[in-house]
Amino acid sequence: DVFLHCNMDLRPSQTSDGAFLERIFCSSREDLLQLNLPGNMLELMRRQQYQLQQQAYSQQWPDARIWIIQDMGLSVGKIMLAQHQQAVHIVDMSFLPEERSKGRGRALRKILQIAVPQHQLALSLAVDNRNWRARKLYEGLEFVVSGSTATHDYMQWQQ
């Protein structure tokens, strides 16, 4: 199983990680701040958006697995991986705000780029087409655009 070959302080997500996973999601939705909602309405909106995301992921990627990324025993992020056809798809990867820009995401992608070819698989992901920083990062890791929609670019890496 390709998921087990990624040995970077990862552990399978458990039911008890629900609040942590929601916290990561909410911290990544700065766009909702632009709505200028009162605090309680903003929190409700973030929770609803989180539930909608989880429902969409479970429908689109029913076999996906969530891994908690840890550093010295502390949970700092999560990665959701799904194996489909001839690729491992990075469904979602995110970190707590204070844990971003420390090179962990790049390191994890590089580990996956080493692991997946051993199973004759490619590595794929989708990036919001407004997220130019992520797009630049993936291009630097030799991902190429394999398709696009109005909102996302689909990228793939293959050895």
C-alpha positions in Angstrom: 0.0 0.0 0.0 1.6 3.3 -1.2 0.2 5.3 1.7 2.3 3.4 4.2 5.6 4.3 2.5 5.3 7.9 3.5 7.1 7.8 6.9 7.1 11.5 7.7 5.6 11.7 11.2 2.2 10.7 9.8 -0.5 8.9 11.6 -4.0 7.8 10.4 -6.7 10.3 11.4 -9.0 9.1 14.1 -12.5 10.2 15.1 -11.0 12.2 18.0 -9.2 14.4 15.4 -12.5 16.0 14.2 -12.1 19.3 16.0 -8.5 19.6 14.8 -9.5 19.0 11.2 -12.2 21.5 11.5 -9.8 24.0 13.0 -7.4 23.6 10.1 -10.2 24.1 7.6 -11.5 27.2 9.3 -8.0 28.7 9.5 -7.6 28.4 5.8 -10.8 30.3 4.9 -9.6 33.9 5.2 -11.8 34.6 2.1 -14.9 34.3 4.4 -13.6 37.3 6.4 -14.4 39.5 3.4 -18.1 38.9 4.0 -17.9 41.2 7.1 -20.2 38.9 9.1 -20.6 39.1 12.9 -18.3 36.6 14.7 -21.0 34.1 15.5 -22.3 34.2 11.9 -18.8 33.8 10.5 -18.2 30.7 12.7 -21.5 29.2 11.6 -20.6 29.8 7.9 -17.1 28.2 8.4 -18.7 25.2 10.1 -21.2 24.8 7.3 -18.5 25.2 4.6 -16.5 22.5 6.4 -19.4 20.1 6.5 -20.1 20.7 2.8 -16.4 20.0 2.0 -16.5 16.8 4.0 -19.6 15.6 2.2 -18.1 16.5 -1.2 -14.9 14.7 -0.4 -16.7 11.6 0.8 -18.7 11.5 -2.4 -15.9 12.2 -4.8 -13.2 10.2 -3.0 -14.9 7.5 -0.9 -11.7 5.5 -0.4 -9.5 8.5 0.6 -7.5 8.4 3.7 -6.7 11.3 6.0 -3.3 11.4 7.7 -2.4 13.8 10.5 1.0 15.4 10.0 2.9 15.6 13.3 6.1 17.4 14.4 7.6 16.2 17.7 4.2 14.6 18.6 2.2 17.7 18.0 -0.4 17.8 15.2 0.5 20.5 12.7 -1.5 19.6 9.6 -3.3 17.0 7.5 -3.1 15.3 4.2 -5.9 13.5 2.4 -4.8 10.9 -0.2 -6.8 8.8 -2.6 -5.6 6.2 -4.9 -7.4 6.0 -8.2 -6.7 4.5 -11.6 -3.0 5.0 -12.1 -2.4 7.8 -9.6 -2.3 8.8 -6.0 -4.3 12.0 -5.7 -3.6 14.6 -3.1 -7.2 15.5 -2.3 -6.2 18.1 0.4 -3.2 19.2 2.3 -3.2 22.0 4.9 -1.4 23.2 7.9 -2.2 25.3 10.9 -1.4 29.0 10.2 1.6 29.1 12.5 3.0 25.9 10.8 2.8 27.1 7.2 5.8 28.1 5.1 8.1 25.8 6.9 8.8 23.5 4.0 6.7 20.6 5.3 4.3 20.5 2.4 7.2 20.5 -0.1 9.0 17.8 1.9 5.8 15.6 2.0 5.3 16.0 -1.7 8.9 15.0 -2.4 8.4 11.9 -0.2 5.3 11.0 -2.2 7.3 11.6 -5.5 9.7 9.0 -4.3 7.1 6.5 -3.1 4.5 6.5 -5.9 6.8 5.4 -8.8 7.7 2.3 -6.8 4.1 1.3 -7.4 4.0 2.4 -11.0 1.7 5.3 -10.1 1.6 9.0 -10.9 0.9 11.8 -8.4 -2.0 14.2 -9.1 -3.7 17.1 -7.4 -6.1 20.0 -8.1 -5.2 23.6 -7.3 -7.5 26.5 -7.1 -6.6 28.5 -10.2 -6.5 31.7 -8.1 -3.8 30.2 -5.8 -0.7 31.3 -7.9 1.6 30.5 -5.0 0.6 26.9 -4.9 0.6 26.6 -8.6 4.2 28.0 -8.7 5.2 25.5 -6.0 3.8 22.5 -7.9 5.4 23.6 -11.1 8.7 23.8 -9.2 8.1 20.2 -8.2 7.7 19.2 -11.9 3.9 18.9 -11.8 2.3 19.8 -15.2 -1.3 20.9 -15.9 -3.3 18.0 -17.2 -6.7 19.8 -17.3 -8.7 22.7 -16.1 -12.1 23.8 -15.0 -13.5 27.3 -14.3 -12.1 27.0 -10.7 -9.3 24.5 -10.6 -6.2 23.4 -12.6 -5.5 19.6 -12.4 -1.9 18.8 -12.2 0.1 15.6 -12.5 3.6 14.5 -11.8 5.0 11.3 -13.3 8.5 10.0 -13.2 
